């Protein structure tokens, strides 16, 4: 699923590891989500939305 | 796993082990079983502690290990029935599982870009 997590992370000037620490996940998970290789769980998606004060739909683009 | 390997092989080399009473053989066989239990308990705890993406990789690797063990166990069993192949001691299935599991972790991690 396409997402703009990388851009949002860059706005905060956070590294993948730093974002991972904020969300309680590993750097590898953030990397996989940004690259579109992994779609996060609903729980993690909500955590991202709360962290960046956006809605989930502003993060992810449903390609179907 | 070291305990499992050492006990599995070491049991056959214990001097006089063939003269042990039957209950002693059963008791000695429990040692690797307890070791296996703690290995899988540790794997369970590890899977719970890591995040969802890394847990998915662990699960995929575990399925690879299980599939390989099932194929070998079933396939070799059929060969033992139908063809003249030597008997495969079942205690080899656990090292086979962990070997395949470890290799699967490596390949899946590389494919998922974990080392980027």
Backbone of each chain as nested JSON, in Angstrom:
{
  "chains": [
    {"id": "A", "residues": [
      {"number": 1, "name": "UNK", "atoms": {"N": [0.855, -1.175, 0.0], "CA": [0.0, 0.0, 0.0], "C": [0.906, 1.245, 0.0]}},
      {"number": 2, "name": "UNK", "atoms": {"N": [0.587, 2.141, -0.921], "CA": [1.404, 3.362, -0.989], "C": [1.144, 4.216, 0.247]}},
      {"number": 3, "name": "UNK", "atoms": {"N": [2.182, 4.896, 0.693], "CA": [2.027, 5.766, 1.847], "C": [3.026, 6.906, 1.749]}},
      {"number": 4, "name": "UNK", "atoms": {"N": [2.78, 7.93, 2.552], "CA": [3.682, 9.086, 2.556], "C": [4.382, 9.22, 3.903]}},
      {"number": 5, "name": "UNK", "atoms": {"N": [4.651, 8.088, 4.505], "CA": [5.279, 8.097, 5.827], "C": [6.665, 8.731, 5.788]}},
      {"number": 6, "name": "UNK", "atoms": {"N": [7.382, 8.467, 4.685], "CA": [8.746, 9.005, 4.576], "C": [8.733, 10.529, 4.571]}},
      {"number": 7, "name": "UNK", "atoms": {"N": [7.762, 11.084, 3.849], "CA": [7.674, 12.546, 3.782], "C": [7.308, 13.136, 5.14]}},
      {"number": 8, "name": "UNK", "atoms": {"N": [6.384, 12.483, 5.802], "CA": [5.973, 12.974, 7.12], "C": [7.116, 12.86, 8.121]}},
      {"number": 9, "name": "UNK", "atoms": {"N": [7.878, 11.799, 8.01], "CA": [9.035, 11.626, 8.89], "C": [10.076, 12.716, 8.628]}},
      {"number": 10, "name": "UNK", "atoms": {"N": [10.257, 13.016, 7.343], "CA": [11.243, 14.043, 6.966], "C": [10.843, 15.419, 7.491]}},
      {"number": 11, "name": "UNK", "atoms": {"N": [9.551, 15.674, 7.548], "CA": [9.065, 16.958, 8.084], "C": [9.506, 17.156, 9.522]}},
      {"number": 12, "name": "UNK", "atoms": {"N": [9.572, 16.04, 10.248], "CA": [9.963, 16.095, 11.651], "C": [11.473, 15.955, 11.813]}},
      {"number": 13, "name": "UNK", "atoms": {"N": [12.152, 15.706, 10.7], "CA": [13.604, 15.488, 10.727], "C": [13.961, 14.319, 11.648]}},
      {"number": 14, "name": "UNK", "atoms": {"N": [13.168, 13.265, 11.541], "CA": [13.419, 12.052, 12.322], "C": [14.064, 10.991, 11.458]}},
      {"number": 15, "name": "UNK", "atoms": {"N": [14.938, 10.224, 12.076], "CA": [15.461, 9.051, 11.386], "C": [14.423, 7.927, 11.5]}},
      {"number": 16, "name": "UNK", "atoms": {"N": [14.648, 6.858, 10.736], "CA": [13.735, 5.71, 10.827], "C": [13.781, 5.117, 12.234]}},
      {"number": 17, "name": "UNK", "atoms": {"N": [14.966, 5.098, 12.808], "CA": [15.1, 4.545, 14.157], "C": [14.347, 5.391, 15.17]}},
      {"number": 18, "name": "UNK", "atoms": {"N": [14.438, 6.714, 15.01], "CA": [13.748, 7.615, 15.935], "C": [12.235, 7.437, 15.819]}},
      {"number": 19, "name": "UNK", "atoms": {"N": [11.739, 7.366, 14.597], "CA": [10.309, 7.15, 14.406], "C": [9.897, 5.803, 14.983]}},
      {"number": 20, "name": "UNK", "atoms": {"N": [10.751, 4.809, 14.768], "CA": [10.464, 3.495, 15.328], "C": [10.369, 3.533, 16.849]}},
      {"number": 21, "name": "UNK", "atoms": {"N": [11.24, 4.294, 17.47], "CA": [11.196, 4.429, 18.932], "C": [9.888, 5.076, 19.376]}},
      {"number": 22, "name": "UNK", "atoms": {"N": [9.458, 6.089, 18.635], "CA": [8.198, 6.764, 18.987], "C": [7.004, 5.821, 18.876]}},
      {"number": 23, "name": "UNK", "atoms": {"N": [7.071, 4.925, 17.888], "CA": [5.94, 4.02, 17.63], "C": [6.088, 2.675, 18.333]}},
      {"number": 24, "name": "UNK", "atoms": {"N": [7.256, 2.428, 18.91], "CA": [7.466, 1.154, 19.596], "C": [7.731, -0.004, 18.649]}},
      {"number": 25, "name": "UNK", "atoms": {"N": [8.275, 0.307, 17.484], "CA": [8.624, -0.748, 16.528], "C": [10.084, -0.566, 16.108]}},
      {"number": 26, "name": "UNK", "atoms": {"N": [10.58, -1.533, 15.358], "CA": [11.986, -1.499, 14.95], "C": [12.181, -0.607, 13.723]}},
      {"number": 27, "name": "UNK", "atoms": {"N": [13.44, -0.226, 13.501], "CA": [13.787, 0.555, 12.306], "C": [13.428, -0.234, 11.05]}},
      {"number": 28, "name": "UNK", "atoms": {"N": [13.632, -1.537, 11.079], "CA": [13.344, -2.381, 9.926], "C": [11.858, -2.34, 9.56]}},
      {"number": 29, "name": "UNK", "atoms": {"N": [11.008, -2.235, 10.56], "CA": [9.57, -2.15, 10.293], "C": [9.246, -0.835, 9.586]}},
      {"number": 30, "name": "UNK", "atoms": {"N": [9.81, 0.243, 10.07], "CA": [9.575, 1.552, 9.434], "C": [10.073, 1.524, 7.997]}},
      {"number": 31, "name": "UNK", "atoms": {"N": [11.23, 0.954, 7.787], "CA": [11.794, 0.847, 6.447], "C": [10.873, 0.056, 5.529]}},
      {"number": 32, "name": "UNK", "atoms": {"N": [10.354, -1.061, 6.038], "CA": [9.472, -1.902, 5.222], "C": [8.16, -1.195, 4.895]}},
      {"number": 33, "name": "UNK", "atoms": {"N": [7.622, -0.446, 5.841], "CA": [6.369, 0.288, 5.593], "C": [6.598, 1.376, 4.557]}},
      {"number": 34, "name": "UNK", "atoms": {"N": [7.664, 2.137, 4.716], "CA": [7.956, 3.227, 3.773], "C": [8.182, 2.69, 2.362]}},
      {"number": 35, "name": "UNK", "atoms": {"N": [8.819, 1.53, 2.263], "CA": [9.096, 0.942, 0.952], "C": [7.879, 0.236, 0.366]}},
      {"number": 36, "name": "UNK", "atoms": {"N": [6.801, 0.167, 1.121], "CA": [5.594, -0.488, 0.632], "C": [5.664, -2.004, 0.662]}},
      {"number": 37, "name": "UNK", "atoms": {"N": [6.67, -2.545, 1.353], "CA": [6.812, -4.01, 1.413], "C": [5.957, -4.604, 2.517]}},
      {"number": 38, "name": "UNK", "atoms": {"N": [5.49, -3.761, 3.442], "CA": [4.71, -4.273, 4.57], "C": [3.609, -3.278, 4.901]}},
      {"number": 39, "name": "UNK", "atoms": {"N": [2.384, -3.787, 5.075], "CA": [1.267, -2.946, 5.499], "C": [1.09, -3.105, 7.008]}},
      {"number": 40, "name": "UNK", "atoms": {"N": [1.121, -2.0, 7.751], "CA": [1.036, -2.119, 9.214], "C": [-0.33, -2.594, 9.665]}},
      {"number": 41, "name": "UNK", "atoms": {"N": [-0.369, -3.077, 10.887], "CA": [-1.641, -3.462, 11.486], "C": [-2.46, -2.211, 11.78]}},
      {"number": 42, "name": "UNK", "atoms": {"N": [-3.718, -2.42, 12.066], "CA": [-4.599, -1.291, 12.362], "C": [-4.102, -0.554, 13.607]}},
      {"number": 43, "name": "UNK", "atoms": {"N": [-3.651, -1.314, 14.578], "CA": [-3.145, -0.744, 15.828], "C": [-1.975, 0.198, 15.544]}},
      {"number": 44, "name": "UNK", "atoms": {"N": [-1.042, -0.258, 14.732], "CA": [0.123, 0.554, 14.407], "C": [-0.263, 1.755, 13.551]}},
      {"number": 45, "name": "UNK", "atoms": {"N": [-1.206, 1.551, 12.647], "CA": [-1.666, 2.653, 11.791], "C": [-2.298, 3.762, 12.643]}},
      {"number": 46, "name": "UNK", "atoms": {"N": [-3.072, 3.365, 13.641], "CA": [-3.681, 4.365, 14.527], "C": [-2.614, 5.095, 15.344]}},
      {"number": 47, "name": "UNK", "atoms": {"N": [-1.576, 4.365, 15.752], "CA": [-0.487, 5.006, 16.498], "C": [0.208, 6.042, 15.643]}},
      {"number": 48, "name": "UNK", "atoms": {"N": [0.421, 5.704, 14.375], "CA": [1.039, 6.652, 13.446], "C": [0.163, 7.887, 13.299]}},
      {"number": 49, "name": "UNK", "atoms": {"N": [-1.124, 7.66, 13.139], "CA": [-2.048, 8.775, 12.939], "C": [-2.035, 9.701, 14.151]}},
      {"number": 50, "name": "UNK", "atoms": {"N": [-2.029, 9.102, 15.331], "CA": [-2.008, 9.928, 16.548], "C": [-0.705, 10.689, 16.657]}},
      {"number": 51, "name": "UNK", "atoms": {"N": [0.411, 10.044, 16.299], "CA": [1.725, 10.672, 16.416], "C": [1.836, 11.884, 15.503]}},
      {"number": 52, "name": "UNK", "atoms": {"N": [1.373, 11.741, 14.277], "CA": [1.495, 12.823, 13.299], "C": [0.257, 13.697, 13.236]}},
      {"number": 53, "name": "UNK", "atoms": {"N": [-0.73, 13.392, 14.061], "CA": [-1.969, 14.186, 14.114], "C": [-2.628, 14.262, 12.734]}},
      {"number": 54, "name": "UNK", "atoms": {"N": [-2.687, 13.102, 12.078], "CA": [-3.361, 13.012, 10.785], "C": [-4.339, 11.847, 10.863]}},
      {"number": 55, "name": "UNK", "atoms": {"N": [-5.175, 11.725, 9.828], "CA": [-6.045, 10.545, 9.735], "C": [-5.304, 9.452, 8.981]}},
      {"number": 56, "name": "UNK", "atoms": {"N": [-5.743, 8.212, 9.146], "CA": [-5.093, 7.093, 8.459], "C": [-5.179, 7.269, 6.94]}},
      {"number": 57, "name": "UNK", "atoms": {"N": [-6.304, 7.811, 6.472], "CA": [-6.465, 8.004, 5.03], "C": [-5.455, 9.015, 4.471]}},
      {"number": 58, "name": "UNK", "atoms": {"N": [-4.951, 9.901, 5.314], "CA": [-3.941, 10.844, 4.863], "C": [-2.574, 10.188, 4.758]}},
      {"number": 59, "name": "UNK", "atoms": {"N": [-2.437, 9.038, 5.396], "CA": [-1.186, 8.298, 5.345], "C": [-1.122, 7.357, 4.151]}},
      {"number": 60, "name": "UNK", "atoms": {"N": [-2.192, 6.566, 4.041], "CA": [-2.166, 5.426, 3.128], "C": [-3.13, 5.615, 1.977]}},
      {"number": 61, "name": "UNK", "atoms": {"N": [-2.697, 5.135, 0.834], "CA": [-3.518, 5.207, -0.364], "C": [-3.913, 3.8, -0.761]}},
      {"number": 62, "name": "UNK", "atoms": {"N": [-5.218, 3.532, -0.733], "CA": [-5.703, 2.214, -1.102], "C": [-5.626, 2.086, -2.615]}},
      {"number": 63, "name": "UNK", "atoms": {"N": [-4.837, 1.134, -3.082], "CA": [-4.594, 1.02, -4.517], "C": [-5.699, 0.276, -5.255]}},
      {"number": 64, "name": "UNK", "atoms": {"N": [-6.643, -0.344, -4.516], "CA": [-7.725, -1.11, -5.172], "C": [-8.815, -0.212, -5.724]}}
    ]},
    {"id": "B", "residues": [
      {"number": 1, "name": "UNK", "atoms": {"N": [19.579, -25.781, 22.904], "CA": [19.855, -26.67, 21.784], "C": [21.17, -27.403, 21.979]}},
      {"number": 2, "name": "UNK", "atoms": {"N": [22.125, -26.717, 22.629], "CA": [23.39, -27.386, 22.92], "C": [23.164, -28.554, 23.879]}},
      {"number": 3, "name": "UNK", "atoms": {"N": [22.297, -28.32, 24.857], "CA": [21.985, -29.394, 25.81], "C": [21.343, -30.553, 25.069]}},
      {"number": 4, "name": "UNK", "atoms": {"N": [20.418, -30.21, 24.146], "CA": [19.74, -31.248, 23.387], "C": [20.739, -32.072, 22.589]}},
      {"number": 5, "name": "UNK", "atoms": {"N": [21.62, -31.378, 21.871], "CA": [22.593, -32.078, 21.046], "C": [23.55, -32.912, 21.869]}},
      {"number": 6, "name": "UNK", "atoms": {"N": [24.016, -32.309, 22.959], "CA": [24.989, -33.015, 23.791], "C": [24.366, -34.252, 24.429]}},
      {"number": 7, "name": "UNK", "atoms": {"N": [23.146, -34.113, 24.93], "CA": [22.515, -35.25, 25.602], "C": [22.135, -36.318, 24.593]}},
      {"number": 8, "name": "UNK", "atoms": {"N": [21.611, -35.877, 23.447], "CA": [21.199, -36.853, 22.437], "C": [22.36, -37.73, 22.005]}},
      {"number": 9, "name": "UNK", "atoms": {"N": [23.47, -37.093, 21.741], "CA": [24.635, -37.884, 21.321], "C": [25.351, -38.504, 22.502]}},
      {"number": 10, "name": "UNK", "atoms": {"N": [25.377, -37.777, 23.597], "CA": [26.136, -38.251, 24.747], "C": [25.546, -39.475, 25.41]}},
      {"number": 11, "name": "UNK", "atoms": {"N": [24.215, -39.608, 25.331], "CA": [23.568, -40.742, 25.98], "C": [24.11, -42.073, 25.474]}},
      {"number": 12, "name": "UNK", "atoms": {"N": [24.424, -42.095, 24.191], "CA": [24.908, -43.346, 23.614], "C": [26.321, -43.676, 24.051]}},
      {"number": 13, "name": "UNK", "atoms": {"N": [27.037, -42.646, 24.566], "CA": [28.43, -42.833, 24.926], "C": [28.651, -42.983, 26.423]}},
      {"number": 14, "name": "UNK", "atoms": {"N": [27.605, -42.871, 27.213], "CA": [27.76, -43.013, 28.669], "C": [28.197, -44.434, 28.984]}},
      {"number": 15, "name": "UNK", "atoms": {"N": [29.319, -44.623, 29.678], "CA": [29.785, -45.975, 29.974], "C": [28.759, -46.749, 30.782]}},
      {"number": 16, "name": "UNK", "atoms": {"N": [28.465, -47.93, 30.327], "CA": [27.547, -48.793, 31.055], "C": [26.088, -48.422, 30.881]}},
      {"number": 17, "name": "UNK", "atoms": {"N": [25.8, -47.528, 29.946], "CA": [24.41, -47.078, 29.811], "C": [23.488, -48.218, 29.381]}},
      {"number": 18, "name": "UNK", "atoms": {"N": [24.051, -49.172, 28.687], "CA": [23.205, -50.289, 28.259], "C": [22.791, -51.154, 29.445]}},
      {"number": 19, "name": "UNK", "atoms": {"N": [23.515, -51.025, 30.589], "CA": [23.169, -51.813, 31.775], "C": [22.235, -51.072, 32.719]}},
      {"number": 20, "name": "UNK", "atoms": {"N": [21.906, -49.804, 32.384], "CA": [21.002, -49.041, 33.248], "C": [19.643, -49.716, 33.289]}},
      {"number": 21, "name": "UNK", "atoms": {"N": [18.924, -49.585, 34.409], "CA": [17.543, -50.093, 34.442], "C": [16.666, -49.285, 33.496]}},
      {"number": 22, "name": "UNK", "atoms": {"N": [15.527, -49.848, 33.16], "CA": [14.637, -49.244, 32.165], "C": [14.2, -47.842, 32.573]}},
      {"number": 23, "name": "UNK", "atoms": {"N": [13.883, -47.653, 33.873], "CA": [13.387, -46.345, 34.304], "C": [14.474, -45.278, 34.13]}},
      {"number": 24, "name": "UNK", "atoms": {"N": [15.729, -45.671, 34.224], "CA": [16.83, -44.714, 34.04], "C": [16.9, -44.253, 32.588]}},
      {"number": 25, "name": "UNK", "atoms": {"N": [16.622, -45.175, 31.673], "CA": [16.602, -44.797, 30.259], "C": [15.499, -43.785, 29.977]}},
      {"number": 26, "name": "UNK", "atoms": {"N": [14.334, -44.023, 30.569], "CA": [13.233, -43.078, 30.393], "C": [13.593, -41.72, 30.995]}},
      {"number": 27, "name": "UNK", "atoms": {"N": [14.222, -41.752, 32.156], "CA": [14.605, -40.502, 32.822], "C": [15.63, -39.73, 31.992]}},
      {"number": 28, "name": "UNK", "atoms": {"N": [16.596, -40.447, 31.436], "CA": [17.6, -39.785, 30.601], "C": [16.957, -39.198, 29.338]}},
      {"number": 29, "name": "UNK", "atoms": {"N": [15.971, -39.887, 28.811], "CA": [15.291, -39.389, 27.605], "C": [14.524, -38.102, 27.889]}},
      {"number": 30, "name": "UNK", "atoms": {"N": [14.165, -37.885, 29.143], "CA": [13.428, -36.66, 29.505], "C": [14.304, -35.415, 29.412]}},
      {"number": 31, "name": "UNK", "atoms": {"N": [15.611, -35.572, 29.574], "CA": [16.498, -34.4, 29.59], "C": [16.419, -33.604, 28.281]}},
      {"number": 32, "name": "UNK", "atoms": {"N": [16.613, -34.23, 27.125], "CA": [16.468, -33.433, 25.894], "C": [15.043, -32.928, 25.679]}},
      {"number": 33, "name": "UNK", "atoms": {"N": [14.068, -33.657, 26.169], "CA": [12.673, -33.213, 26.011], "C": [12.458, -31.902, 26.771]}},
      {"number": 34, "name": "UNK", "atoms": {"N": [13.001, -31.831, 27.984], "CA": [12.888, -30.596, 28.759], "C": [13.631, -29.459, 28.053]}},
      {"number": 35, "name": "UNK", "atoms": {"N": [14.793, -29.775, 27.496], "CA": [15.552, -28.757, 26.758], "C": [14.748, -28.235, 25.568]}},
      {"number": 36, "name": "UNK", "atoms": {"N": [14.08, -29.135, 24.849], "CA": [13.265, -28.725, 23.695], "C": [12.144, -27.811, 24.151]}},
      {"number": 37, "name": "UNK", "atoms": {"N": [11.533, -28.157, 25.271], "CA": [10.437, -27.338, 25.792], "C": [10.913, -25.915, 26.042]}},
      {"number": 38, "name": "UNK", "atoms": {"N": [12.073, -25.781, 26.685], "CA": [12.566, -24.437, 27.006], "C": [12.997, -23.676, 25.762]}},
      {"number": 39, "name": "UNK", "atoms": {"N": [13.499, -24.38, 24.75], "CA": [13.867, -23.701, 23.5], "C": [12.619, -23.095, 22.848]}},
      {"number": 40, "name": "UNK", "atoms": {"N": [11.531, -23.872, 22.776], "CA": [10.321, -23.352, 22.148], "C": [9.649, -22.301, 23.023]}},
      {"number": 41, "name": "UNK", "atoms": {"N": [9.785, -22.424, 24.33], "CA": [9.258, -21.396, 25.222], "C": [10.0, -20.088, 24.967]}},
      {"number": 42, "name": "UNK", "atoms": {"N": [11.333, -20.138, 24.833], "CA": [12.135, -18.963, 24.542], "C": [11.752, -18.372, 23.184]}},
      {"number": 43, "name": "UNK", "atoms": {"N": [11.512, -19.237, 22.2], "CA": [11.11, -18.756, 20.871], "C": [9.758, -18.053, 20.951]}},
      {"number": 44, "name": "UNK", "atoms": {"N": [8.839, -18.616, 21.74], "CA": [7.514, -18.017, 21.949], "C": [7.662, -16.634, 22.572]}},
      {"number": 45, "name": "UNK", "atoms": {"N": [8.471, -16.532, 23.63], "CA": [8.692, -15.257, 24.319], "C": [9.311, -14.234, 23.373]}},
      {"number": 46, "name": "UNK", "atoms": {"N": [10.263, -14.69, 22.549], "CA": [10.902, -13.802, 21.582], "C": [9.881, -13.277, 20.581]}},
      {"number": 47, "name": "UNK", "atoms": {"N": [9.029, -14.158, 20.078], "CA": [8.023, -13.758, 19.092], "C": [7.042, -12.747, 19.684]}},
      {"number": 48, "name": "UNK", "atoms": {"N": [6.772, -12.864, 20.969], "CA": [5.854, -11.924, 21.621], "C": [6.508, -10.557, 21.802]}},
      {"number": 49, "name": "UNK", "atoms": {"N": [7.793, -10.541, 22.077], "CA": [8.486, -9.288, 22.405], "C": [8.783, -8.425, 21.18]}},
      {"number": 50, "name": "UNK", "atoms": {"N": [9.058, -9.048, 20.048], "CA": [9.447, -8.263, 18.867], "C": [8.214, -7.642, 18.224]}},
      {"number": 51, "name": "UNK", "atoms": {"N": [8.441, -6.71, 17.276], "CA": [7.295, -6.023, 16.679], "C": [6.667, -6.874, 15.57]}},
      {"number": 52, "name": "UNK", "atoms": {"N": [5.575, -6.38, 15.016], "CA": [4.734, -7.179, 14.124], "C": [5.437, -7.598, 12.848]}},
      {"number": 53, "name": "UNK", "atoms": {"N": [6.27, -6.727, 12.296], "CA": [6.939, -7.062, 11.042], "C": [7.982, -8.155, 11.265]}},
      {"number": 54, "name": "UNK", "atoms": {"N": [8.773, -8.007, 12.317], "CA": [9.785, -9.018, 12.626], "C": [9.127, -10.323, 13.047]}},
      {"number": 55, "name": "UNK", "atoms": {"N": [7.975, -10.237, 13.712], "CA": [7.248, -11.434, 14.111], "C": [6.751, -12.186, 12.879]}},
      {"number": 56, "name": "UNK", "atoms": {"N": [6.317, -11.46, 11.863], "CA": [5.864, -12.089, 10.62], "C": [7.005, -12.873, 9.974]}},
      {"number": 57, "name": "UNK", "atoms": {"N": [8.209, -12.312, 10.013], "CA": [9.366, -13.016, 9.455], "C": [9.623, -14.3, 10.233]}},
      {"number": 58, "name": "UNK", "atoms": {"N": [9.532, -14.224, 11.561], "CA": [9.727, -15.416, 12.391], "C": [8.681, -16.484, 12.065]}},
      {"number": 59, "name": "UNK", "atoms": {"N": [7.438, -16.052, 11.891], "CA": [6.369, -17.007, 11.6], "C": [6.588, -17.671, 10.245]}},
      {"number": 60, "name": "UNK", "atoms": {"N": [6.983, -16.875, 9.258], "CA": [7.243, -17.443, 7.931], "C": [8.371, -18.467, 8.002]}},
      {"number": 61, "name": "UNK", "atoms": {"N": [9.423, -18.137, 8.754], "CA": [10.552, -19.068, 8.885], "C": [10.126, -20.334, 9.621]}},
      {"number": 62, "name": "UNK", "atoms": {"N": [9.288, -20.185, 10.635], "CA": [8.796, -21.353, 11.373], "C": [7.981, -22.25, 10.448]}},
      {"number": 63, "name": "UNK", "atoms": {"N": [7.151, -21.647, 9.605], "CA": [6.36, -22.446, 8.66], "C": [7.272, -23.172, 7.672]}},
      {"number": 64, "name": "UNK", "atoms": {"N": [8.335, -22.514, 7.243], "CA": [9.297, -23.183, 6.354], "C": [9.901, -24.387, 7.051]}},
      {"number": 65, "name": "UNK", "atoms": {"N": [10.292, -24.218, 8.307], "CA": [10.881, -25.313, 9.066], "C": [9.904, -26.463, 9.241]}},
      {"number": 66, "name": "UNK", "atoms": {"N": [8.669, -26.139, 9.583], "CA": [7.646, -27.171, 9.777], "C": [7.377, -27.903, 8.473]}},
      {"number": 67, "name": "UNK", "atoms": {"N": [7.27, -27.157, 7.386], "CA": [7.0, -27.788, 6.089], "C": [8.114, -28.758, 5.728]}},
      {"number": 68, "name": "UNK", "atoms": {"N": [9.346, -28.325, 5.941], "CA": [10.481, -29.177, 5.599], "C": [10.468, -30.447, 6.451]}},
      {"number": 69, "name": "UNK", "atoms": {"N": [10.226, -30.282, 7.743], "CA": [10.193, -31.443, 8.639], "C": [9.071, -32.402, 8.246]}},
      {"number": 70, "name": "UNK", "atoms": {"N": [7.929, -31.862, 7.902], "CA": [6.794, -32.717, 7.521], "C": [7.086, -33.472, 6.224]}},
      {"number": 71, "name": "UNK", "atoms": {"N": [7.695, -32.77, 5.285], "CA": [8.033, -33.416, 4.016], "C": [9.033, -34.547, 4.258]}},
      {"number": 72, "name": "UNK", "atoms": {"N": [10.056, -34.252, 5.041], "CA": [11.085, -35.262, 5.308], "C": [10.495, -36.425, 6.087]}},
      {"number": 73, "name": "UNK", "atoms": {"N": [9.744, -36.118, 7.152], "CA": [9.188, -37.184, 7.998], "C": [8.235, -38.073, 7.2]}},
      {"number": 74, "name": "UNK", "atoms": {"N": [7.33, -37.44, 6.459], "CA": [6.351, -38.219, 5.698], "C": [7.009, -38.935, 4.524]}},
      {"number": 75, "name": "UNK", "atoms": {"N": [7.82, -38.181, 3.797], "CA": [8.459, -38.762, 2.628], "C": [9.405, -39.892, 2.986]}},
      {"number": 76, "name": "UNK", "atoms": {"N": [10.246, -39.654, 3.993], "CA": [11.183, -40.709, 4.388], "C": [10.447, -41.894, 4.972]}},
      {"number": 77, "name": "UNK", "atoms": {"N": [9.344, -41.626, 5.676], "CA": [8.533, -42.72, 6.197], "C": [7.996, -43.595, 5.088]}},
      {"number": 78, "name": "UNK", "atoms": {"N": [7.533, -42.979, 4.029], "CA": [7.031, -43.739, 2.888], "C": [8.145, -44.55, 2.235]}},
      {"number": 79, "name": "UNK", "atoms": {"N": [9.329, -43.916, 2.136], "CA": [10.467, -44.633, 1.548], "C": [10.88, -45.82, 2.405]}},
      {"number": 80, "name": "UNK", "atoms": {"N": [10.804, -45.649, 3.725], "CA": [11.143, -46.766, 4.608], "C": [10.178, -47.93, 4.423]}},
      {"number": 81, "name": "UNK", "atoms": {"N": [8.91, -47.594, 4.132], "CA": [7.899, -48.651, 3.912], "C": [8.044, -49.311, 2.561]}},
      {"number": 82, "name": "UNK", "atoms": {"N": [8.324, -48.497, 1.553], "CA": [8.252, -48.992, 0.185], "C": [9.613, -49.344, -0.41]}},
      {"number": 83, "name": "UNK", "atoms": {"N": [10.638, -48.656, 0.052], "CA": [11.968, -48.879, -0.518], "C": [12.928, -49.292, 0.582]}},
      {"number": 84, "name": "UNK", "atoms": {"N": [14.088, -49.7, 0.195], "CA": [15.055, -50.197, 1.157], "C": [15.99, -49.06, 1.591]}},
      {"number": 85, "name": "UNK", "atoms": {"N": [15.417, -48.118, 2.348], "CA": [16.232, -47.001, 2.82], "C": [16.484, -47.187, 4.307]}},
      {"number": 86, "name": "UNK", "atoms": {"N": [17.611, -46.693, 4.785], "CA": [17.893, -46.833, 6.225], "C": [16.892, -46.026, 7.041]}},
      {"number": 87, "name": "UNK", "atoms": {"N": [16.673, -46.462, 8.254], "CA": [15.743, -45.767, 9.156], "C": [16.332, -44.435, 9.595]}},
      {"number": 88, "name": "UNK", "atoms": {"N": [15.511, -43.412, 9.555], "CA": [15.946, -42.092, 10.01], "C": [15.529, -41.931, 11.475]}},
      {"number": 89, "name": "UNK", "atoms": {"N": [16.499, -41.816, 12.393], "CA": [16.116, -41.561, 13.788], "C": [15.356, -40.251, 13.909]}},
      {"number": 90, "name": "UNK", "atoms": {"N": [14.251, -40.28, 14.619], "CA": [13.379, -39.108, 14.658], "C": [14.017, -37.917, 15.367]}},
      {"number": 91, "name": "UNK", "atoms": {"N": [15.028, -38.165, 16.215], "CA": [15.589, -37.008, 16.918], "C": [16.352, -36.088, 15.977]}},
      {"number": 92, "name": "UNK", "atoms": {"N": [16.558, -36.495, 14.725], "CA": [17.198, -35.605, 13.765], "C": [16.241, -34.536, 13.228]}},
      {"number": 93, "name": "UNK", "atoms": {"N": [14.943, -34.751, 13.442], "CA": [13.973, -33.794, 12.898], "C": [14.095, -32.425, 13.554]}},
      {"number": 94, "name": "UNK", "atoms": {"N": [14.436, -32.395, 14.848], "CA": [14.557, -31.101, 15.511], "C": [15.731, -30.288, 14.976]}},
      {"number": 95, "name": "UNK", "atoms": {"N": [16.932, -30.863, 14.846], "CA": [18.016, -30.08, 14.222], "C": [17.702, -29.674, 12.79]}},
      {"number": 96, "name": "UNK", "atoms": {"N": [16.996, -30.549, 12.065], "CA": [16.618, -30.18, 10.686], "C": [15.685, -28.972, 10.72]}},
      {"number": 97, "name": "UNK", "atoms": {"N": [14.716, -29.001, 11.647], "CA": [13.789, -27.871, 11.762], "C": [14.537, -26.569, 12.037]}},
      {"number": 98, "name": "UNK", "atoms": {"N": [15.421, -26.566, 13.0], "CA": [16.116, -25.329, 13.367], "C": [17.096, -24.88, 12.281]}},
      {"number": 99, "name": "UNK", "atoms": {"N": [17.673, -25.821, 11.566], "CA": [18.56, -25.449, 10.46], "C": [17.764, -24.749, 9.36]}},
      {"number": 100, "name": "UNK", "atoms": {"N": [16.633, -25.35, 8.983], "CA": [15.795, -24.749, 7.943], "C": [15.244, -23.413, 8.431]}},
      {"number": 101, "name": "UNK", "atoms": {"N": [14.835, -23.362, 9.708], "CA": [14.323, -22.129, 10.294], "C": [15.363, -21.02, 10.2]}},
      {"number": 102, "name": "UNK", "atoms": {"N": [16.599, -21.338, 10.561], "CA": [17.664, -20.342, 10.523], "C": [17.952, -19.856, 9.108]}},
      {"number": 103, "name": "UNK", "atoms": {"N": [18.005, -20.79, 8.173], "CA": [18.252, -20.404, 6.773], "C": [17.089, -19.578, 6.231]}},
      {"number": 104, "name": "UNK", "atoms": {"N": [15.87, -19.961, 6.605], "CA": [14.693, -19.217, 6.137], "C": [14.701, -17.793, 6.695]}},
      {"number": 105, "name": "UNK", "atoms": {"N": [15.077, -17.643, 7.953], "CA": [15.188, -16.301, 8.543], "C": [16.158, -15.458, 7.717]}},
      {"number": 106, "name": "UNK", "atoms": {"N": [17.279, -16.051, 7.364], "CA": [18.296, -15.326, 6.6], "C": [17.759, -14.905, 5.232]}},
      {"number": 107, "name": "UNK", "atoms": {"N": [17.171, -15.854, 4.494], "CA": [16.703, -15.537, 3.141], "C": [15.528, -14.567, 3.164]}},
      {"number": 108, "name": "UNK", "atoms": {"N": [14.603, -14.773, 4.09], "CA": [13.448, -13.872, 4.17], "C": [13.888, -12.476, 4.584]}},
      {"number": 109, "name": "UNK", "atoms": {"N": [14.828, -12.39, 5.497], "CA": [15.324, -11.079, 5.934], "C": [15.991, -10.346, 4.786]}},
      {"number": 110, "name": "UNK", "atoms": {"N": [16.78, -11.072, 3.99], "CA": [17.428, -10.434, 2.836], "C": [16.378, -9.974, 1.833]}},
      {"number": 111, "name": "UNK", "atoms": {"N": [15.37, -10.833, 1.583], "CA": [14.324, -10.495, 0.62], "C": [13.488, -9.308, 1.09]}},
      {"number": 112, "name": "UNK", "atoms": {"N": [13.254, -9.2, 2.384], "CA": [12.449, -8.102, 2.924], "C": [13.271, -6.837, 3.155]}},
      {"number": 113, "name": "UNK", "atoms": {"N": [14.557, -6.906, 2.822], "CA": [15.392, -5.707, 2.92], "C": [15.774, -5.333, 4.328]}},
      {"number": 114, "name": "UNK", "atoms": {"N": [15.901, -6.312, 5.209], "CA": [16.206, -6.016, 6.606], "C": [17.613, -5.461, 6.785]}},
      {"number": 115, "name": "UNK", "atoms": {"N": [18.498, -5.765, 5.842], "CA": [19.883, -5.353, 6.011], "C": [20.207, -4.078, 5.235]}},
      {"number": 116, "name": "UNK", "atoms": {"N": [19.137, -3.381, 4.777], "CA": [19.358, -2.125, 4.063], "C": [19.505, -0.972, 5.024]}}
    ]}
  ]
}
